[in-house]
Amino acid sequence: MKAKRPIILWLISGCVLIFIMVIIGGITRLTNSGLSMSTWQLIGGTIPPLNPEEWIAAFNVYQATPEGKMNSHYVLDDFKYIFFWEYLHRMMGRLLGLVFIIPFIYFLIKKKLNRKLIYQSLILFSMGAMQAGIGWWMVKSGLVKNPDVSHFRLAIHLITAFLTCAFTLWVALPLILPKKRSGNKKLLKLTSWLFVLVIIQIIYGAFVAGLNAGRICNTWPKMEGEWIPGSIFSMNPFWQNFIENHYAIQFIHRTLAFIIVFFVLYIWNEGGKIKINYLQKKSFNILLSLVMFQIVIGIFTLILVVPISLALIHQLVAFLLLMSIIFSMFTFSKS
């Protein structure tokens, strides 16, 4: 265990940094800061404007973009505010890359990684590199006539970050808890299905965010006084309602939330029927608490018309919920 401690610290540091990235990314999105930097420079982009002339030059570049033209009322201080969040988000991405690659090279030289960990680390590196590319691909979608990033690209960007952290945690857990696990096939299967459901829900959450679908039908439990509003099927072809229709996307997000709640209650009940150890019981209790809290936060985020603080908490609880599912899956997997 002592020999693995530096590797554990390395992996958990990655999880923490991804969590911070998700926080900053959420603030960047909620403050509409994501399009404030219209170019991507791996090295040169690390240095922000340092004097009034450079700030004015950067502001002029922004004003030439579709979003800059739409925000023609912005003054330099407004631009500095949104630039700060996008710049911080990009710098955290660079930091995360360095935190991964430098210790990885060190562990390779010192031969501290076995073959399995090397392969897993290379997968993590690929996921991180892909995430950076997706981030710029997403930003580029907003640098056109319509200054809004594609909700599809936003969903891919968000879910890749969540999956990268989930896989990092999955790699770290056997090192943190090396004791042999007997496992339980049924509960592992159920928690795995829950993982899939939550991934789909996070994707629809990104659709809601990307389309500003949380700013309509701000009532609960009904939508516009109806349980199933007719407007959810208003698009043709029919399938387009599931990916483009604001009302349908919010309806799906609401419905999935309660499906997940009932599924978690079912899993929790099934776990109570058999003998489970302390960690397994703890993982279920955390899972149930997070799901219930997430439902409450989601409802208040909706009826209060998406205040930044609640929307951010809603996103972070989704992140923690996914990590708690990974932990539950691990406790029921066989070592």
C-alpha positions as CSV (number, residue, x, y, z in Angstrom):
1,M,0.0,0.0,0.0
2,K,2.8,2.4,0.9
3,A,4.6,1.8,-2.4
4,K,1.3,2.6,-4.3
5,R,0.7,5.8,-2.3
6,P,2.3,8.2,-4.9
7,I,0.3,6.6,-7.7
8,I,-2.9,6.9,-5.6
9,L,-2.2,10.5,-4.9
10,W,-1.5,11.1,-8.6
11,L,-4.9,9.6,-9.7
12,I,-6.9,11.2,-6.9
13,S,-5.3,14.6,-7.7
14,G,-6.5,14.0,-11.3
15,C,-10.1,13.4,-10.0
16,V,-10.0,16.5,-7.8
17,L,-8.7,18.7,-10.7
18,I,-11.4,17.4,-13.1
19,F,-14.0,18.2,-10.4
20,I,-12.6,21.8,-10.2
21,M,-12.6,21.9,-14.0
22,V,-16.3,21.0,-14.0
23,I,-16.9,23.8,-11.5
24,I,-15.1,26.4,-13.6
25,G,-16.6,25.0,-16.8
26,G,-20.1,25.3,-15.3
27,I,-19.4,29.0,-14.2
28,T,-18.0,29.7,-17.7
29,R,-21.1,28.3,-19.4
30,L,-23.6,30.0,-16.9
31,T,-21.9,33.4,-17.3
32,N,-21.8,33.0,-21.1
33,S,-18.0,33.4,-21.0
34,G,-17.1,30.5,-23.3
35,L,-16.8,32.5,-26.5
36,S,-14.7,35.3,-25.0
37,M,-11.5,33.7,-26.4
38,S,-12.0,33.1,-30.1
39,T,-8.6,31.5,-30.9
40,W,-6.7,28.5,-29.5
41,Q,-3.0,28.6,-28.9
42,L,-1.5,25.8,-26.8
43,I,1.6,27.9,-25.7
44,G,0.9,31.5,-26.6
45,G,-2.6,31.3,-25.0
46,T,-1.1,30.9,-21.6
47,I,-0.2,34.6,-21.4
48,P,-3.3,36.8,-20.9
49,P,-3.3,40.5,-22.0
50,L,-0.9,42.3,-19.7
51,N,-1.4,46.0,-20.5
52,P,-4.3,48.3,-21.7
53,E,-3.2,48.1,-25.3
54,E,-3.3,44.3,-25.3
55,W,-6.7,44.3,-23.5
56,I,-8.1,46.6,-26.1
57,A,-6.7,44.4,-28.9
58,A,-8.3,41.3,-27.4
59,F,-11.6,43.2,-26.9
60,N,-11.5,44.2,-30.6
61,V,-11.1,40.6,-31.6
62,Y,-14.1,39.6,-29.5
63,Q,-16.2,42.4,-30.8
64,A,-15.6,41.1,-34.4
65,T,-17.2,37.7,-33.5
66,P,-20.9,37.1,-33.8
67,E,-21.3,37.1,-30.0
68,G,-19.3,40.3,-29.7
69,K,-21.6,42.0,-32.2
70,M,-24.6,40.7,-30.3
71,N,-23.1,42.1,-27.1
72,S,-22.2,45.5,-28.6
73,H,-23.2,47.1,-25.3
74,Y,-20.3,45.5,-23.5
75,V,-17.5,47.7,-22.2
76,L,-14.0,46.6,-21.5
77,D,-14.7,45.6,-17.9
78,D,-17.6,43.3,-19.1
79,F,-15.2,41.7,-21.5
80,K,-12.5,41.2,-18.8
81,Y,-15.0,39.4,-16.6
82,I,-16.0,36.8,-19.2
83,F,-12.4,36.5,-20.4
84,F,-11.3,35.6,-16.9
85,W,-13.6,32.6,-16.6
86,E,-12.7,31.2,-20.1
87,Y,-9.0,31.9,-19.5
88,L,-9.1,30.2,-16.1
89,H,-10.9,27.2,-17.6
90,R,-8.3,26.8,-20.3
91,M,-5.4,27.2,-17.8
92,M,-6.9,24.5,-15.6
93,G,-7.0,22.2,-18.6
94,R,-3.3,22.8,-19.2
95,L,-2.5,22.2,-15.5
96,L,-4.5,19.0,-15.5
97,G,-2.5,17.8,-18.6
98,L,0.8,18.6,-16.8
99,V,-0.3,16.9,-13.5
100,F,-1.0,13.8,-15.5
101,I,1.9,13.6,-17.9
102,I,4.8,14.6,-15.7
103,P,4.2,12.0,-12.9
104,F,3.3,9.4,-15.6
105,I,6.8,9.8,-17.2
106,Y,8.4,9.7,-13.7
107,F,6.6,6.5,-12.8
108,L,7.5,5.0,-16.1
109,I,11.2,5.8,-15.6
110,K,11.1,4.4,-12.1
111,K,9.2,1.3,-13.2
112,K,6.4,1.9,-10.7
113,L,3.6,1.0,-13.1
114,N,2.7,-2.5,-14.0
115,R,1.5,-3.3,-17.6
116,K,-2.2,-2.9,-16.7
117,L,-1.6,0.5,-15.1
118,I,0.4,1.6,-18.1
119,Y,-2.5,0.7,-20.5
120,Q,-5.0,2.3,-18.2
121,S,-2.9,5.5,-18.0
122,L,-2.6,5.6,-21.8
123,I,-6.4,5.4,-22.1
124,L,-6.7,8.3,-19.6
125,F,-4.2,10.3,-21.5
126,S,-6.2,9.7,-24.7
127,M,-9.4,10.7,-23.0
128,G,-7.8,13.9,-21.7
129,A,-6.4,14.8,-25.1
130,M,-9.8,14.1,-26.7
131,Q,-11.5,16.3,-24.1
132,A,-9.2,19.2,-25.0
133,G,-10.0,18.8,-28.7
134,I,-13.7,18.5,-28.0
135,G,-13.6,21.7,-26.0
136,W,-12.2,23.7,-28.9
137,W,-14.6,22.0,-31.3
138,M,-17.4,23.0,-29.1
139,V,-16.2,26.7,-28.9
140,K,-15.8,26.8,-32.7
141,S,-19.5,25.9,-33.1
142,G,-20.4,29.3,-31.5
143,L,-18.1,31.4,-33.6
144,V,-20.5,31.4,-36.5
145,K,-23.6,33.4,-37.3
146,N,-25.5,32.0,-34.4
147,P,-23.3,32.7,-31.3
148,D,-24.5,29.7,-29.3
149,V,-22.4,26.6,-28.9
150,S,-24.0,23.4,-30.2
151,H,-25.8,21.6,-27.5
152,F,-24.6,18.3,-29.0
153,R,-21.0,19.4,-28.7
154,L,-21.7,20.7,-25.2
155,A,-23.1,17.3,-24.2
156,I,-20.1,15.5,-25.6
157,H,-17.7,17.8,-23.9
158,L,-19.4,17.4,-20.5
159,I,-19.9,13.7,-20.7
160,T,-16.3,13.1,-21.7
161,A,-15.1,15.0,-18.6
162,F,-17.4,12.9,-16.4
163,L,-16.3,9.7,-18.0
164,T,-12.6,10.6,-17.7
165,C,-13.0,11.2,-14.0
166,A,-15.1,8.0,-13.6
167,F,-12.4,5.9,-15.3
168,T,-9.7,7.6,-13.2
169,L,-11.6,6.7,-10.0
170,W,-12.1,3.2,-11.3
171,V,-8.4,2.8,-11.8
172,A,-7.6,4.3,-8.4
173,L,-10.1,2.3,-6.3
174,P,-8.3,-1.1,-6.4
175,L,-5.1,0.6,-5.2
176,I,-6.9,2.4,-2.4
177,L,-8.9,-0.7,-1.3
178,P,-6.8,-3.7,-2.3
179,K,-8.6,-6.2,-0.1
180,K,-10.2,-9.1,-1.9
181,R,-13.9,-8.6,-2.8
182,S,-16.4,-11.4,-3.1
183,G,-18.7,-9.3,-5.3
184,N,-22.4,-9.7,-6.1
185,K,-23.4,-10.2,-9.8
186,K,-27.0,-9.0,-9.4
187,L,-26.2,-5.8,-7.6
188,L,-23.2,-5.1,-9.9
189,K,-25.6,-5.5,-12.9
190,L,-28.1,-3.2,-11.4
191,T,-25.6,-0.5,-10.5
192,S,-24.2,-0.8,-14.0
193,W,-27.6,-0.1,-15.5
194,L,-27.9,2.8,-13.1
195,F,-24.6,4.1,-14.5
196,V,-26.0,4.0,-18.0
197,L,-29.3,5.7,-17.0
198,V,-27.4,8.5,-15.2
199,I,-25.1,9.0,-18.3
200,I,-28.2,9.5,-20.5
201,Q,-29.7,11.9,-17.9
202,I,-26.5,13.9,-17.9
203,I,-26.6,14.1,-21.7
204,Y,-30.1,15.4,-21.5
205,G,-29.1,17.8,-18.7
206,A,-26.5,19.2,-21.1
207,F,-29.2,19.5,-23.8
208,V,-31.4,21.4,-21.4
209,A,-28.4,23.7,-20.6
210,G,-27.3,24.2,-24.2
211,L,-30.8,25.0,-25.5
212,N,-31.7,27.1,-22.4
213,A,-34.7,24.7,-22.0
214,G,-34.6,25.2,-18.2
215,R,-36.0,28.7,-18.8
216,I,-39.4,27.5,-20.0
217,C,-42.2,25.7,-18.1
218,N,-40.9,26.9,-14.8
219,T,-43.5,25.1,-12.8
220,W,-43.6,21.7,-11.0
221,P,-44.8,19.0,-11.1
222,K,-46.8,20.0,-14.3
223,M,-45.5,21.6,-17.4
224,E,-47.8,24.5,-18.5
225,G,-50.6,23.0,-16.4
226,E,-50.3,19.6,-18.2
227,W,-48.6,16.4,-17.2
228,I,-47.7,15.7,-20.9
229,P,-47.8,19.0,-22.9
230,G,-48.8,18.6,-26.5
231,S,-45.8,20.8,-27.5
232,I,-43.4,18.0,-26.9
233,F,-44.4,16.4,-30.2
234,S,-44.5,19.5,-32.3
235,M,-41.5,18.9,-34.5
236,N,-41.2,17.0,-37.8
237,P,-39.8,14.5,-38.3
238,F,-40.9,13.0,-35.0
239,W,-37.5,11.8,-33.9
240,Q,-36.2,15.4,-33.9
241,N,-38.3,16.2,-30.8
242,F,-35.9,14.0,-28.8
243,I,-32.9,16.1,-29.6
244,E,-34.1,19.6,-30.6
245,N,-37.5,20.3,-29.1
246,H,-37.0,22.4,-25.9
247,Y,-40.2,21.1,-24.3
248,A,-39.6,17.5,-25.1
249,I,-36.0,17.7,-23.8
250,Q,-37.1,19.2,-20.5
251,F,-39.9,16.6,-20.3
252,I,-37.4,13.8,-20.8
253,H,-35.0,15.2,-18.3
254,R,-37.8,15.5,-15.7
255,T,-39.1,11.9,-16.4
256,L,-35.6,10.3,-16.3
257,A,-35.0,12.0,-12.9
258,F,-37.9,10.1,-11.4
259,I,-37.1,6.9,-13.2
260,I,-33.6,7.1,-11.6
261,V,-35.1,7.8,-8.2
262,F,-37.3,4.7,-8.3
263,F,-34.5,2.6,-9.7
264,V,-32.1,3.7,-6.9
265,L,-34.9,2.9,-4.3
266,Y,-35.2,-0.5,-6.0
267,I,-31.5,-1.2,-5.8
268,W,-31.4,0.0,-2.2
269,N,-34.2,-2.4,-1.3
270,E,-32.5,-5.3,-3.1
271,G,-29.4,-4.6,-1.2
272,G,-31.3,-4.8,2.1
273,K,-32.4,-8.3,1.3
274,I,-28.9,-9.8,1.3
275,K,-25.9,-9.5,3.6
276,I,-23.7,-6.7,2.4
277,N,-20.6,-5.3,4.0
278,Y,-20.0,-1.9,5.5
279,L,-18.6,-0.3,2.3
280,Q,-21.4,-1.6,0.2
281,K,-24.1,-0.4,2.6
282,K,-22.3,3.0,2.8
283,S,-22.1,3.3,-0.9
284,F,-25.9,2.7,-1.2
285,N,-26.7,5.2,1.5
286,I,-24.5,7.9,-0.2
287,L,-26.2,7.0,-3.5
288,L,-29.7,7.4,-2.2
289,S,-28.9,10.7,-0.4
290,L,-27.3,12.2,-3.5
291,V,-30.2,11.2,-5.7
292,M,-32.8,12.7,-3.3
293,F,-30.8,15.9,-2.9
294,Q,-30.4,16.2,-6.7
295,I,-34.1,15.9,-7.2
296,V,-34.7,18.8,-4.8
297,I,-32.0,21.0,-6.3
298,G,-33.3,20.2,-9.8
299,I,-36.8,21.3,-8.9
300,F,-35.7,24.5,-7.3
301,T,-33.4,25.3,-10.2
302,L,-36.3,25.0,-12.5
303,I,-39.0,26.9,-10.6
304,L,-36.5,29.8,-9.8
305,V,-35.6,30.0,-13.5
306,V,-32.0,28.7,-13.4
307,P,-30.1,30.9,-10.9
308,I,-26.4,30.4,-11.4
309,S,-25.7,29.1,-7.9
310,L,-28.4,26.4,-8.0
311,A,-27.6,25.4,-11.6
312,L,-23.9,25.0,-10.7
313,I,-24.8,22.9,-7.6
314,H,-27.1,20.8,-9.8
315,Q,-24.2,20.0,-12.2
316,L,-21.8,19.3,-9.3
317,V,-24.2,16.9,-7.6
318,A,-24.6,15.1,-10.9
319,F,-20.8,14.7,-11.0
320,L,-20.7,13.3,-7.4
321,L,-23.7,11.0,-8.1
322,L,-21.8,9.4,-11.0
323,M,-18.7,9.0,-8.9
324,S,-20.8,7.4,-6.1
325,I,-22.2,4.9,-8.7
326,I,-18.6,4.0,-9.7
327,F,-17.8,3.4,-6.1
328,S,-20.9,1.2,-5.7
329,M,-20.0,-0.8,-8.8
330,F,-16.5,-1.3,-7.5
331,T,-17.7,-2.6,-4.1
332,F,-19.9,-5.2,-5.9
333,S,-17.3,-6.2,-8.5
334,K,-15.2,-9.3,-7.8
335,S,-11.5,-8.8,-7.4
